[in-house]
Amino acid sequence: MGESERTLVLKVGYRGAGFSGYAAQDGERTVQGEVERALQTLLRRPCQTTCAGRTDAGVSALAQYVSLPVDVGELAGREPRRMWRSLMAITPEDVSIRALYLAPQGFSARFDALGRRYRYRIACGNAQPVLAWDHAWWLRSTLDVEAMDEAAQALVGEHDFVSFCKVSSAQMLREAGRSTSRLLREVRVHMEREAGEDLVMVDVEGNAFLHNMVRIMVGTLVEVGRGNRSPEWVAQALAARDRRAAGPTAPARGLVLEDVRYPPDLLTPWTCVV
């Protein structure tokens, strides 16, 4: 790579219901497929992107970061706002290009990320949610939010989270000699009123996540909130290092990738090419 090379970074939002996940798959509609198709149309060349974290089918994002190596010559003469509008015009309505950045040569949206934050929304009660319908798990029961939050604190810190990982994915990691340990900086369960509806929010921030990890954590905490398990059970499930010890996997529709954190000043809002 020469000195003329940089990295174009897109901040992408999407509604997950219409996609078979983020990652490209043959014969399936994916977020990566739509984003790369738009970039290829504008840059008139094949584009292979890297994302901050792959999301499953049905999972949404407010701040997925996507990186693409570019030559400064490719961007020369392009007005950033016009390129942003062009990307918005040729991506579907359930994808939003929220910002464009430039980063140094070699930047990776995945490997340079310091942390990722997810939020899971749960709507409780007999009346189905209205505005939260397509991005919340509707439970026709009440939840003990305080007990859930108490239980969730056992998950904070660095642990082996294999009990909260999809079995087939855990097996692949073991075979590849890769760790199932992750560091969670925060797990918080609380009530919040959003667009006129009271929702249970599960906020999780960590350095990285295993396959289905947040959804299994939520499903496990809901068992506590329903009174089916004690708060201490979550710590026991974690220590068991066995997927069968934890609770069910919560539905994908309630999960949103809210933000990704990078080192300060690594991403520069693209207003001009220098």
HELIX and SHEET records of a PDB file:
HELIX    1   1 GLY A   16  GLY A   18  5                                   3    
HELIX    2   2 VAL A   31  LEU A   43  1                                  13    
HELIX    3   3 VAL A   72  LEU A   75  1                                   4    
HELIX    4   4 PRO A   80  ILE A   90  1                                  11    
HELIX    5   5 TRP A  133  HIS A  135  5                                   3    
HELIX    6   6 VAL A  145  ALA A  152  1                                   8    
HELIX    7   7 GLN A  153  LEU A  155  5                                   3    
HELIX    8   8 VAL A  162  PHE A  164  5                                   3    
HELIX    9   9 VAL A  167  GLU A  175  1                                   9    
HELIX   10  10 MET A  213  GLY A  225  1                                  13    
HELIX   11  11 GLU A  232  ALA A  240  1                                   9    
HELIX   12  12 ARG A  243  ALA A  245  5                                   3    
HELIX   13  13 ALA A  252  GLY A  254  5                                   3    
SHEET    1   A 5 THR A  50  CYS A  51  0                                        
SHEET    2   A 5 SER A  60  ASP A  71 -1                                        
SHEET    3   A 5 GLU A   5  TYR A  14 -1                                        
SHEET    4   A 5 VAL A  95  ALA A 103 -1                                        
SHEET    5   A 5 THR A 268  PRO A 269 -1                                        
SHEET    1   B 5 THR A  50  CYS A  51  0                                        
SHEET    2   B 5 SER A  60  ASP A  71 -1                                        
SHEET    3   B 5 LEU A 255  ARG A 261  1                                        
SHEET    4   B 5 GLY A 115  CYS A 124 -1                                        
SHEET    5   B 5 TRP A 137  LEU A 139  1                                        
SHEET    1   C 7 THR A  50  CYS A  51  0                                        
SHEET    2   C 7 SER A  60  ASP A  71 -1                                        
SHEET    3   C 7 LEU A 255  ARG A 261  1                                        
SHEET    4   C 7 GLY A 115  CYS A 124 -1                                        
SHEET    5   C 7 GLU A 197  GLY A 206 -1                                        
SHEET    6   C 7 SER A 181  GLU A 194 -1                                        
SHEET    7   C 7 GLY A 157  ASP A 160 -1                                        
END                                                                             
